[in-house]
Amino acid sequence: MEKDAKIYIAGHRGMVGSAILRNLQNKGYANFVLKTSQELDLRHHQQVHDFFVTEQPDYVFLAAAKVGGIQANNVYRGEFLYDNLSIQNNVIHESHLNGVRKLQFLGSSCIYPKMAPQPLKEEYLLTGTLEPTNEPYAIAKIAGVKMCETYRAQYGDSFISVMPTNLYGPNDHYDLNNSHVLPALMRKFHEAKVNHAKFVEIWGTGSPRREFLHVDDLAEACVYLMENYHEAELVNIGTGEDLSIKDLALLIKGIVGFAGELRFDTSKPDGTPRKLLDVSKLHSYGWKHQIGLKEGIASVYEQYAKEVAV
């Protein structure tokens, strides 16, 4: 990407989009076109059409999505399917019509079958049944991947797809019902510490294994792939390392400094038993994550504690 190229980051105020923006700014890019969801509703085709015709961006990072944890994915099933399909259909199609030089679509590791072999290779896509609790979101993201592939095949568009693992970092959401597991646990342990609680309740059995990537590492990978990856096939972005939810809880417990015990609510869903990405393809292109999990969580918690203390 040229330093003076016009770059559109869809979802620039979210955790992923804001990290990509920070990364690009640190690298000397300054020609951005940015719109909030109030200024541009990406679900609305006419608004997206008018935006692309007017702005004519050179490069697009499609990081806008309706996202949430197990609870939100399971409850708002229609919204997750409709909103995400609408967002990506409009942005990808208008990028095609308006000659965007390159687009990067950000998916999710939940696109892979629930019982796929571990670690998850890119070629496992569409080889089995999805995890039921987040199936609508996964189907939308799979459609986005295939839209990029088919527009490349039919029209020659330079559209690529990347699949991030579970993320954490600045601008995350800490709502206990709708957030992802790591920020939810961080909030639970912090509030338990402040309130001198005797225990913290963890959803599920604690046995599922998950992989976590700091969002600043994701942003670095996204920019790196935008500049260096030109193939049709999707690329996993992760660390290639995982741990159980119980071990994650113990790690956060120690970082927060909570002295009580853990209790597991086995009436709550566990979700996919394991979700570890095979990142050998990413490594083969010369990129590897830099931020260790303990180091990353500690930095995020330090910022979170300051914000909630205000």
N, C-alpha and C positions, 0 to 999 in steps of 0.2 A: 504494500500500500504506500502510495506517495504521501509525503507529509502534508501536502496541501489538498489532498483528496477530501471530498465531502463524505462524511460518515454518519449514517443514521443508526442509532442504537435504540431499538424498540424495547421499551421496558427499562429505561435508563435510571429510574428511581428505585427499582427493585434491588435485591441483594446481588444478583448476577450482573444485571445491566450497569449498576453503579460501579461495580468492581472492574468491569471492562472499560468503562469511561475513565476511571482513575488510572488504570494501566496505560491506556492510550495517551492520556494527558502527560503522564510521567515520561512517555517516550517521545514527546514533542508534537503530537497531533493536536490540532486546535480547531479544525474546520468541522464542527459537529452541527447536525440538525437534531434537536431534541424537543419532544412534545410530551406533556403529561397526558394521562388518560382522560383528564377533563378537557384538554385542548384537542385531543385526537382519540376518538373511540375506535380502536382497531377492529372491533366487531362490526363496525358500520362500513360497508363497502364503499359507498360514495365518498365518505370522509377520507378513507385511505387512498382512493383513486385521486381525489383532488390534491391531497398532500404530495403524492409522488409526482404528479404532473407539474406541480408548482416547484418542488424542491429539487427533484432530479438528483438524488444521492448516488454516489459512486459505489459505496460499500454499505452493506446492511448486516448488522448483528441482530438476529431475531431472538431476543431474550425475554420478550413479553409473553406471559402466560398466566392463567389462573392456577394457582398452586396451593397445596396444603398437605397435611399429614393423613394418616389412615382414616381418622374420624371424618375430616372434611371431604376426602375423596369418596368415602362410602355414603355420606349423607347427601351431598350435593351432586349426584351423579349426572343428572341432565345438564346442569350448569357447566360442569367440568368438560363434558363432551362438546356441547354447543359453543361455549365461549372459546375454547382452545382451537377447535376446528375453524371457527370464524376468523380469529386473529391470524392464524398462520395461512389460511387460504388467501385472505386479502393481501397480506404483506408479500407472500411469495409470488402470487399472480401479478401484482402491480410491479414488483421488482422485475419480473420478466417483461412486462409490457413497456416499462420505462428504461430498459437497457442498463439495469444495475450491473456493474462489472463483476461483483462477487457477493454472494449472500451466504451467511453462516446460520444454520438453524440449530438451536439448542434443544435437544430432547431430554430424555430421562432414562435412567437405568431400569425403570419399571416396565419398559417396553419388552423386556425379555421374558420368556415363559417362566412361570412360577417354579417349576421343577427342572429347569434346565441344568445341565452339568456345570459345576463350578471349577475355575472362575469362568465368567460369562464372556464368550468370544462374540465378536460382531456377527459372525455367520449364524449364531443361534436365533436370530430374529425370525419370528413366525414359524418356529418349529414345535410349538406346544401351547398349552392353555395358559392364559394370563392369571395373575393373582386377582381374585374376584373383587377385593375391596377397592382397588384402584384401576379396574379395567377400563372405565370410560376415559380417564386421563391417558392411560397407556395407548388406547386405540387412537386417540387424537394425535399423540406424538408419533405413533407409527405412520399415520397418514401423512404427517409432515415430512418424515424421512422419505416416504415413497413419492411425495410430491416433488421434492428436490431431485430425487433420482430420475423421475419420469420427465421433468422439465429439462433436465440435462440431456436425457436420451433423445427427446423429441425436438427440442429447440437449441440445444448446445449451451444452455445457461450454465455458468460457473457457480452452482449452488452446492454447498457441502453441509453435512450434518455431523454434529458431535453429541456424544452421550455422556453427560456428567454423572458421577456417582452422587451419593448423599453429600450435601454441602452444609457448611456453617461459616459464620463470619459476620462482618459489619453489615448493618441493615437487615438482619434476620428478624423473624417474627417470633414473639415469645408467648403467644396466646396458648393456654394449656389445652384447649380442645382442637384448635386448627393448625398448630405449628408442627414442625417435624420433631423427631425424637430428641436430638441433641439440645436445641434451644429450650424445649419443654422441660427437659431434665435440669438444665442450668437454672431455669426460673424456680423449679420446684425446690432444688437444694438451697438456693439463695434465700427463698422465703422461709424455708424450714429453719435455716440457720438464724435468720433475723428474729423469727418467732419462737426460737428455742424448742422446736418440735422434737418429739422423741423418735419419729420415723418419717420416711418418705415413701409414698406408694408409687410403684412402677407398674405401668401397664404390661400385661402379658406375663410370660414365664421368665423372661430375661435370657432365654437361650438363643433366639435368633441372632445371626451374625451380620454386622453391617460394616461398610467401608465409609470413611469420612474424608472429605477433601476441603481444605480451606478455600474460600471463594477467591482469594487473591491468587492462589495457585491456579484455580480454574481460569481466571481472567488471563493470566500469563499464557496458559495453554491455548486458549481461544485465539488470542492475538497471534501466537506463534503458528498455529494451524492456518489461520487466515492468510498468513504470509508464505507458508511453506507447503501446504497440503492442497492438492489439486485433483484428487480422485473422486469417483462417484460414491464409493462405499463409506459408510459411517465410521466414525472413530470414537472409541471409548476414552473417557478422560477420568482418571482416578489415581489412586496410590498403589493398587495391587495388594493392599494389606487390609485385614478386617479384624474385628473383635466382637465379642458377644455384647448384647445390650446390658447384661449384668456387669461386665467388665468396664463398659463405657460409664455406667452409673457410678461404679466405684472410683473411676478416674476423676469424674466431675466432682464427686463427693469430696475427694481429697483436695482438689484444686480450690473448691469453694470453702472448705474448712468446716463442713457439717459433721457433727459428732454422733448423730443418731444412727438408727439402723435402716435397712432396706426391707420393704414388704412388697411382694409381687401380687397384683390383682390378676389372677388367671382367668377371670371372666372376660377380660378385655382381649381383643385379637392380637396375635403375634405378627400377622402378615407373612411375607415370604420367609422361609426358614433361613436362607442365606442369600446374600446378594453382593458378590464380589466380582469386580470387573477384571477381565484379562486386559492388561494395558501394554502387552508386548508390541502391538502395532504402533502405539503412541511412542513408546521407547525407541522403536526402530527409526522413527523420524527425528530422534535426537532431543526429546523433551522428557523430563522427569520432575515430579513435584519436589518442593524445597522445604515446606513447612511441616514439621512433625506434629502429630496429633496433640500431645501434651502441651507443647509450646503454643500451638494454635489456640487450643481451648483456654489456656491461661491468659493469653492476650485478649481474647474475646470476652472472657469473664471480667477482666479488669475494666474494660470499657463498659460492659453491662452494669457492673456494680456502681460505677460513677454516674451513669445515666439514671438509674432507679433511685439513687441517693439524692438527686436534685429535686 
